[in-house]
Structure formats: structure tokens, C-alpha cells
Amino acid sequence: MQRECFAAISNGEGDFAIDRIMVKDPLADEVLVKIKAAGLCHTDYDSLKWGKPIIMGHEGSGIVEAIGSQVKHVSIGDAVILNWATPCRNCFQCEIGNEHICENNSPVVAGGNGYTAGHAHLEGTKYHEKPIERSFNLGTLSEYTLVKASAVVKNPISTMSFAASSIISCGVMTGYGSVVNSAKVAEGSSVVVLGTGGVGLSVIQGAKISKASKIIAIDINPSRLEMAKKFGASHTILADKRDKGLFIAAKAVKKLTDNRGADYAFECTAVPELGAAPLAMIRNAGTAVQVSGIEQEIVIDMNLFEWDKIYINPLYGGCNPEKDFPKILQHYQSGALKLDEMITQTYSLNALREAFDDMLSGKNAKGVIVFD
């Protein structure tokens, strides 16, 4: 049975519309999900200019509506969290444990959002069905979505809101995973976090869970820094927009770390000019982590690498969804990881423009679209 529903569709040229799509029943290895909530991040806004029509959204949670004959790990009616880095589990990277950079399915590594089966854009009154791609093979800004079975993880916590579980899909996993999986922050270490939006707050929480002894949050927004304290920051530094490269802030970091620099620094600002900034924050042989996915060309003074400093650029926090999502859910259930508190505001799908405006203005730590 085909399902007609509404979705946010980018025109690829900077704008979007709420329009109708048709979603088919799942094939053998697919799952049909009724979306209940979809988190928003800057990547969703960027998708407005990807040069082609696309169903937007790559963070989400919902309820299994139908499953294919080969699907065994979830059942109809299960609450699930969606995962955009769907592994094939057969390629070189999957076989060595790097499912997040699957060579066949990853929309980032393999390229494009080409998995369009089962989705069509209903154009005009004649119901002309035109196949349409989905952001990161998910398209969560839609009432329904059809995904590969490897894109869904069961959520056993019946009391958890769909809004809270939806943000695990990317922002929380990226921040938490960059700390725990990629940098492997050591107990008793010092950590600097540049930018305290949703991803930065997730880094802070990951550092706290890893038992870092000092967590220093840096931002240009005083209210964001106050929030950072509530999520685990032990120290805060209010940066100045005129501080190019955050070198003045780096001096403040060194004063807090025995004039040596932090053990780890995480860039979570998505500002290309700050791509090298974490290198200025760390000690010799420290680790700088570029979390926000800067893809622009930047110039780096190689003196910042002195001496023996490590710079890494992880994708999606090294996510292995079947292992990491349950761990995140356990931390949430124990109270060690705050998710509900990270959600500043929820919106209906028709209020997506307002939600984007609030995100771009820095009003929200995390905005979430909820579906009735």
C-alpha cells in the first residue's frame, strides 16, 4: 500500500516547500518508519543549496510502520532511531570496523544521496510521480520514510520522548562519538570545546562521561556558556569575534592548564576560519579534533603543529549504530547524558522556516520538528 504524505522538499537553489510525496511499502531489506520527530542542524540548511530537489532531514526517530521479509531486528510498532551512515557490512571499511565510512552506502564517502527507491514527488494535480532523493538516504523531514534495515536501531526506553531520541541520529552521536570513539579522551585529562551548540554540548557531555578533570568551553555567546556549565563545563571563556584564530582565547586556556595547553581540543563551530584553532589550544603531543565537518580550503600555520601534535577529522563520531546508540541510551537512562534539556524549542513541519531562523540566529541549542 502506498502512503501519501507531506515532506519538506528543497529545490536545490536555496529554498524549500512543504509538498506531497508518495512512499511505497518496504522491499525485503527495508523498513517503513512513521517519523515522530526530526532534529535540525546546519547540514539541513545547507541542503537547500545542493543543486537538486531533495527530501530534507537526516536526524529522526519514529515508529516502525512496516518491515520487509528479511528484517528481524525490529517489529511493527517498535520505536526506532534512524542512522544516516547505513553500513553494507561487506566492504573493506565495514569489515575493519569503520561502518560510518562504508565505501558503498555512505552518502558522504560513497557520494550522493542516490537511494531513491520507494519515494516519489507528487507534482501538480495529476499526481505525476517523479522519483526524488532524500538527504543522507533518510529524509526525516517527512511524515513517512522508507529506509534500509541497517538505518534503524530499536529504542527500548518507552518513557523517552521522540524529540530527545531524534537528536541522537547525528548531532549527539557526532559530539559524543568524537570524544569516546575518535579521540578516546582519557580519564583525568583536560578538554577544550570550541563552540557550544548542540554538537559542542554533546562533546562536553562525552568528556564528562569520560571523566575528564577539566572541561573548558569557549563561545562568543554568554548564554551558550551558561548552558555549557549545566552540561558539564568546569570553566568557560567568552571569546571575542575580533580574536582571529582565537589566539587570545588560547592564552586563557594555557593559564588554566599550567601554561602547557589542554590534552584535547574539539572544534564545533563550523566556522572555516577556526579550523586550525584547536591546534593553538593543545599542549605538545596533544590532540586537536575537527568535529564540525569544515570542507572549505583553509590556510594553516604549520608552527601550530609543533611539537608532536595530532589533528584528526572524524566523521559522525566513528559511529557504529548497533553498539553506540544503546550506549548513549544507557547514559541517558542513568542521567549521565542530558538530551531533553538540549532541546530549546519544538516546531511543526509548517514552522520549518521559523526553526531555521532560530537556529541560524543562535537562539537554539537544538530545535526539533515534531509530527502529530
C-alpha positions in Angstrom: 0.0 0.0 0.0 1.4 3.4 -1.0 1.3 6.2 1.5 0.8 9.8 0.5 2.2 12.3 3.0 3.8 15.7 3.4 7.5 16.4 3.4 9.9 19.4 3.3 11.5 19.4 -0.2 14.4 21.6 -1.1 14.5 22.9 -4.6 18.3 22.8 -4.5 18.6 26.6 -5.2 18.2 27.9 -1.7 14.5 27.4 -0.9 12.1 24.7 0.1 8.4 23.9 0.1 6.1 21.6 2.1 4.8 19.3 -0.6 3.3 15.9 -1.1 5.3 12.7 -1.7 4.3 9.1 -2.2 6.1 6.4 -0.2 5.8 2.7 -1.1 5.8 -0.4 1.0 9.2 -1.8 2.0 11.1 -4.4 0.0 12.7 -7.4 1.7 15.6 -5.4 3.4 13.7 -2.2 4.1 11.8 -0.6 6.9 8.9 1.9 6.6 9.1 4.4 9.5 6.4 6.9 10.6 8.5 9.9 11.7 7.6 11.3 15.0 10.4 13.9 15.4 13.3 15.2 13.4 16.2 17.2 14.8 17.6 20.1 12.9 21.2 21.1 12.3 23.2 23.3 9.9 23.5 20.5 7.4 19.8 20.6 6.8 20.0 24.3 6.0 23.0 23.6 3.7 20.9 21.0 1.8 18.8 23.9 0.4 21.7 24.6 -2.0 22.7 21.1 -3.0 21.7 21.8 -6.6 18.8 19.3 -6.8 15.4 18.6 -5.3 15.7 16.5 -2.2 13.6 15.5 0.8 15.3 17.2 3.7 16.3 16.0 7.1 18.9 13.4 8.4 18.1 13.3 12.2 15.0 11.4 13.3 13.1 8.9 15.3 9.7 7.3 14.9 7.6 4.1 14.9 8.0 1.1 12.6 5.0 1.0 10.3 6.0 -1.9 8.1 9.0 -4.2 7.5 10.4 -6.3 4.7 10.6 -10.1 4.9 14.4 -10.1 5.7 14.1 -7.7 8.6 14.5 -9.4 12.0 15.8 -6.8 14.5 12.7 -4.6 14.7 9.0 -5.3 14.5 5.9 -3.2 13.6 5.2 -0.8 16.4 8.8 -0.5 17.7 10.2 2.9 18.5 13.4 3.4 16.5 16.2 5.9 16.0 17.4 6.5 12.4 21.0 6.3 11.4 22.2 8.0 8.3 25.6 6.2 7.9 24.0 2.9 6.8 26.7 0.2 6.5 26.8 -2.5 3.9 28.9 -4.7 6.2 30.8 -6.2 3.2 33.2 -3.5 2.0 36.8 -3.0 3.2 35.9 -0.3 5.8 32.9 -2.1 7.2 34.9 -5.3 7.7 37.6 -3.5 9.7 35.0 -1.8 11.9 34.6 1.5 10.2 30.9 1.2 9.4 30.5 5.0 9.4 32.6 5.4 6.3 31.1 2.5 4.4 32.5 2.5 0.8 29.2 1.5 -0.7 26.4 3.2 1.2 27.7 6.3 2.9 26.2 9.4 1.4 29.4 11.3 2.4 32.1 8.8 1.5 30.4 6.9 -1.4 28.9 10.2 -2.7 25.4 11.5 -3.3 22.0 10.6 -1.8 21.2 8.2 -4.6 18.9 5.7 -2.8 15.5 6.9 -4.1 13.6 3.6 -4.3 10.1 3.9 -2.9 9.9 7.7 -2.8 8.2 9.9 -5.4 7.4 13.6 -5.5 3.7 14.2 -6.4 3.8 17.2 -8.7 0.6 19.1 -9.6 -3.0 17.9 -9.6 -2.3 15.0 -12.0 -0.2 13.1 -9.4 2.8 12.9 -11.7 5.2 10.6 -9.8 8.8 11.7 -10.1 11.5 9.8 -8.1 13.1 12.0 -5.5 16.3 11.7 -3.5 16.5 12.0 0.3 19.0 13.8 2.5 21.6 11.3 3.6 19.4 8.5 2.4 16.8 9.3 5.2 14.7 12.4 4.5 13.4 12.7 8.1 11.5 16.0 7.5 8.7 13.9 6.2 5.7 12.1 7.8 7.0 8.8 6.5 10.3 7.5 5.2 11.4 4.2 3.7 15.0 3.2 4.7 17.4 0.2 4.6 17.1 -2.0 7.7 20.6 -1.0 8.7 19.4 2.6 9.1 17.1 1.8 12.1 18.1 1.0 15.7 15.4 -0.1 18.2 14.8 2.2 21.2 13.7 0.2 24.2 13.1 3.2 26.5 9.3 3.6 26.4 9.4 6.8 28.5 11.8 8.6 26.2 10.4 11.4 24.1 10.7 11.1 20.3 12.2 14.6 20.3 15.0 13.5 22.6 15.8 10.3 20.7 15.7 12.1 17.3 18.8 14.2 18.1 20.9 11.1 18.7 20.8 10.5 15.0 23.6 12.9 14.1 24.4 15.8 16.5 24.7 13.9 19.7 26.4 10.9 18.1 28.9 13.2 16.4 29.8 15.0 19.5 29.8 12.1 22.0 31.5 9.8 19.5 34.3 12.2 18.6 35.2 12.1 22.3 34.7 8.5 23.1 35.4 6.7 19.8 37.7 9.0 17.9 39.9 10.9 20.4 39.4 8.4 23.1 39.7 11.0 25.8 41.5 9.7 28.9 40.3 9.9 32.5 41.7 12.9 34.3 42.6 14.8 31.1 41.9 18.4 30.1 39.5 19.2 27.3 38.7 22.4 25.4 35.4 22.7 23.4 35.2 25.5 20.8 31.5 26.3 20.2 28.7 25.2 22.5 25.8 24.5 20.2 24.2 21.0 20.1 27.3 19.3 18.9 29.5 21.2 21.4 27.3 20.3 24.3 27.4 16.7 23.2 31.2 16.9 23.3 31.1 18.4 26.8 28.9 15.5 27.9 31.1 12.9 26.3 34.1 14.4 28.1 32.3 14.4 31.4 31.3 10.7 30.8 34.9 10.0 30.0 35.8 11.6 33.4 37.9 14.4 32.1 39.1 16.5 35.0 38.9 19.9 33.3 36.4 20.8 30.6 36.8 24.3 29.2 34.0 25.7 27.0 34.7 28.6 24.6 32.0 30.6 22.8 31.1 34.2 21.8 27.6 33.8 23.3 27.4 34.3 27.1 24.0 32.4 27.3 25.5 29.5 25.5 28.4 29.4 28.0 25.9 29.4 30.9 24.2 26.4 29.3 27.6 24.7 28.9 28.1 24.8 32.6 24.8 23.0 33.1 26.0 20.3 30.8 29.4 19.7 32.5 31.8 22.5 31.6 34.1 23.3 34.6 35.4 26.5 33.1 34.2 29.0 30.4 35.9 31.5 28.2 34.0 34.3 26.5 35.6 34.7 23.1 35.8 38.0 21.1 34.7 38.0 17.4 37.8 40.1 16.7 40.1 37.4 18.1 41.1 35.8 14.7 42.1 32.3 15.2 41.2 32.5 18.9 44.8 33.1 19.9 43.7 35.3 22.8 41.4 32.6 24.0 44.2 30.1 23.6 46.3 32.1 26.1 43.5 31.9 28.6 43.3 28.1 28.0 47.0 27.9 28.8 46.6 29.8 32.0 44.0 27.2 33.0 46.3 24.3 32.1 49.6 25.0 33.8 50.8 27.2 30.8 51.0 24.0 28.8 47.8 23.7 26.8 45.0 21.2 27.0 45.3 17.5 26.3 42.4 17.7 23.8 40.6 20.4 21.9 37.4 20.0 19.8 36.3 22.4 17.1 32.5 22.5 17.0 31.8 25.9 15.4 31.6 25.1 11.7 33.5 28.3 11.0 36.2 27.6 8.4 38.5 30.3 9.8 38.6 28.4 13.1 39.6 25.1 11.6 43.1 25.4 13.0 42.1 27.0 16.3 42.1 23.8 18.3 45.8 23.3 17.5 46.5 26.6 19.3 44.7 25.2 22.4 46.6 22.0 23.0 49.9 21.0 24.6 52.8 19.4 22.8 51.7 15.8 21.8 48.0 16.9 22.4 45.1 16.0 20.1 43.1 18.5 18.1 39.7 17.3 16.7 37.8 19.0 13.9 34.3 17.9 14.7 32.0 20.2 12.7 32.9 19.0 9.2 34.6 22.0 7.7 35.1 21.3 4.0 36.4 24.6 2.7 40.0 25.2 1.9 41.8 26.9 4.8 45.4 28.0 5.5 47.2 26.6 8.5 50.4 27.9 10.0 52.4 24.7 10.4 54.1 26.1 13.5 50.8 25.3 15.2 51.6 21.6 14.9 54.8 21.9 17.0 55.5 19.6 18.6 54.1 16.1 18.0 50.5 17.4 17.9 47.8 15.2 16.4 45.0 16.6 14.2 42.1 14.4 13.4 38.9 14.9 11.3 36.4 12.2 12.3 33.1 11.6 10.6 30.0 11.0 12.7 32.0 10.3 15.8 33.1 6.9 14.4 29.6 5.7 14.7 28.7 2.0 14.9 25.0 2.4 15.5 24.2 -1.0 16.9 26.9 -0.5 19.6 26.9 3.3 20.1 23.2 4.1 20.2 22.5 1.6 23.0 25.4 3.1 25.0 24.0 6.6 24.5 20.6 5.4 25.6 22.1 3.8 28.7 23.8 7.1 29.6 20.5 8.9 29.0 18.6 6.5 31.2 21.2 6.8 34.0 21.1 10.6 33.9 24.7 11.0 32.7 23.6 12.3 29.3 21.1 15.2 29.0 19.0 15.2 25.9 15.7 16.7 26.7 17.5 19.7 28.3 19.3 20.3 25.0 16.1 20.9 23.1 15.4 24.6 23.2 12.2 24.5 21.2 10.0 22.2 19.1 8.1 23.2 15.9 5.6 21.8 13.5 6.7 21.0 10.0 4.9 24.1 8.7 7.1 26.2 11.0 10.3 25.0 9.5 11.3 28.5 8.3 11.0 29.8 11.8 13.0 26.9 13.1 15.8 27.6 10.6 15.8 31.3 11.6 16.1 30.4 15.2 18.9 28.0 14.5 20.9 30.5 12.4 20.5 33.3 14.9 22.0 31.1 17.7 18.7 31.1 19.7 18.5 27.3 19.9 21.0 24.7 21.2 18.8 22.3 19.4 15.5 22.7 17.5 13.3 19.7 16.7 10.4 19.3 14.3 7.6 17.1 15.9 4.9 15.3 13.9 1.4 14.7 15.3 
